[in-house]
Amino acid sequence: MHFYKTFISAAAICCSSAVLADQPPFKIIDGLFDPTQKETMGLEYAPGAETVTVFSAADDTDHYANGVVMAAFKGDLYCMWQSSMKDEDAADTWVAYSRSTDNGNTWSAPMVLCPTIDDGYCASGGWYASENKLVGYINTRPKSVANSGGYTMYVESSDGISWTEPKPLLMADGTQLDGIFEQDPHKLPDGRIIGAAHFQPGLKLCPVYTDDPTGTGGWKKGEFAFTSNGAQSVELEPSFFMQSDGTLVMIMRDQKSSYFTLASTSSDRGETWTPAVKTNMPDSRAKQCGGNLPDGTAFMVNNPGRVTKSGTTWRVPLAITLSSDGMTFDRSYLLRSGNDDDYPKQRYSGQSKTLGYSYPKALVYGGYVYVSYSTNKDDAQYTRVPVDNLVAGIKTPMQDRPVTLDGKRLVVNAATADIEVYDLAGRMLEKISAAVADLSALPSGIYIVKITVSGETTALKLAL
């Protein structure tokens, strides 16, 4: 995933305190989600979305899969996940990966990225792809390290098949990164890589960054004041997106169970970060992810809200929520729902096998957003959506009724249409029933236009 702004550098120091900020750096518009509709949160499916299964648990395979992360390298797609016979974080856990050479349509049988280890277990830590090397990060958790802490190793390959032995991921001072690596490092335009890790003792969140183009060394801690929560920090499992003014936003799980996303910002390329604040983005208290589309549109992917089924956590639905500027998120689409024709029943039981769609991670590649996740911790799957459909709204249903813009005159090739015009805060500005809408009274800017013809609706982002 890539960001599209340039930054001014500032000095970095180790994790401690940061610039004060008490206002959330972004918001979602009122009414975007309907929590009374547990299967969908009131959302429609993302236009053109398609779901593919990379690995499906069967009687003669492992029954546990989670931490599903994708990467693109030399034209092929790769997917890794944490695998075990039955239970989460069991001693027999290993890191599996699969490869697709046909744009994700078919996948190889699971291959070994890191085998089962003695005295502990290893788990998926995500990917970093440079021009000539694909790096797989391996989170290693020995029994000898208290409170689920550990360190990060890596393997690398020039062909995606032959891998080096695991090596320690190094800090800038040459010491090992004594933390569990979060799964989606982001590359900035100038080559800097930002990410985050849960450092020892225990699991204490700190953002990290490096200017090493290989992603295998030179890592430094950013300045961030985590909130203590015993052996953990309150802030866990972060991801990142960029706002239109170049500010980086780190979104985090709230381990204190507010069931809202936490957020922090950096204006110096990830070297210093504000204290985390609670936003109004609902969250199931699970891993989430963020990023930017090629036009700068910011997105977050998560399970939007606390949903239970039969008294247990149900990570349903899975949604992608978008903002033109990274400050006001005004539209959201389903990737997966809890509807009977979409959500499968869990087939195998085991410790911590949470129901639903767990721990999404996103890859923007080849004109698509790929969102990978575990379904019921049985299967490794991904849902992909054409980038153009998220930027400009639904296109396919109205290909035979093209919409054109002549200055500020919106013309629909139909006898009549219901046209609604919204600003980016979600306020309706115009409602017109006609084939041609004169929008000259609106000031120049970006608008969301919903057009309904014969019961089919499209949503377009237009610059007037």
Sequence and secondary structure as in RCSB ss.txt:
>XXXX:A:sequence
MHFYKTFISAAAICCSSAVLADQPPFKIIDGLFDPTQKETMGLEYAPGAETVTVFSAADDTDHYANGVVMAAFKG
DLYCMWQSSMKDEDAADTWVAYSRSTDNGNTWSAPMVLCPTIDDGYCASGGWYASENKLVGYINTRPKSVANSGG
YTMYVESSDGISWTEPKPLLMADGTQLDGIFEQDPHKLPDGRIIGAAHFQPGLKLCPVYTDDPTGTGGWKKGEFA
FTSNGAQSVELEPSFFMQSDGTLVMIMRDQKSSYFTLASTSSDRGETWTPAVKTNMPDSRAKQCGGNLPDGTAFM
VNNPGRVTKSGTTWRVPLAITLSSDGMTFDRSYLLRSGNDDDYPKQRYSGQSKTLGYSYPKALVYGGYVYVSYST
NKDDAQYTRVPVDNLVAGIKTPMQDRPVTLDGKRLVVNAATADIEVYDLAGRMLEKISAAVADLSALPSGIYIVK
ITVSGETTALKLAL
>XXXX:A:secstr
 B            SS      S S EE TTS  TT TTTTT  B TT EEEEEEE  TTS SEEEEEEEEEETT
EEEEEEEEESSSTT TT EEEEEEESSTTSS    EEEE   SSEEEEEEEEEE SS EEEEEEEEETTSSTT  
EEEEEEESSSSS    EE BBTTS B  EEE S  EE TTS EEEEEEETTTBEEEEEEE  TTSSS BEE B  
  EETTEESEEEEEEEE TTS EEEEEEETT  SEEEEEEESSTTSB    EEEEEE  SS  EEEE TTS EEE
EE  S  EETTEEEE  EEEEEESSSSEE EEEEEE  STTT        TT  EEEEEEEEEEETTEEEEEEEE
TTTEEEEEEEEHHHHHH   GGGTTS EEEETTEEEESSS  EEEEE TTS EEEEEESSEEE TTS SSEEEEE
EEETTEEEEEEEE 
